[in-house]
């Protein structure tokens, strides 16, 4: 399928759009009536994501439920800031013990 999730395979689903007229009885009307039923498509919320797959970065079309569940590991843009190893050792002074 063209527009489907590359992780779970979720694609468009078919349903009906129901058109309703009238005022509900509990609001003082004579009741609602169905005046039309027409076919429609429910499309998944797909996002284009740069993700790491088997050690390589690829662009995937993924549904938002797979993104939220953690089924996709997004690629790391940049390594967070770290102090150099030797300067970090200098800043940590040994703790003095008193008796």
Residue, then its C-alpha position, 0 to 999 in steps of 0.5 A: x500500500x502506498x500510504x501505510x505505516x512501515x512499522x505496523x502496516x496500518x493503512x486507510x480504513x473505509x467507513x461511512x459519513x452519516x449526516x444528521x438533521x433535527x433537534x434532539x428530543x431531550x432538547x425539546x425537538x422532535x428528534x434527529x433523523x439520518x438524512x444521508x450516508x456516504x462512504x469515506x476514508x479514515x486515514x492514519x496519522x503518518x509522519x515522515x521520520x528519520x530513524x535508525x534501522x539496522x545501524x543506518x539512518x533511513x526516512x520512514x513513514x510511521x504512524x503516530x501510535x508507533x512513534x509514541x509507543x517507542x517502536x521507532x528509534x529516532x536518529x541522534x542529531x548531535x552528541x550532547x555536550x561533554x567535558x573533556x576527560x582530563x579536565x573533568x578529573x581535575x575539577x573533581x577534587x578528592x574528598x578530605x576525611x576528618x577524624 
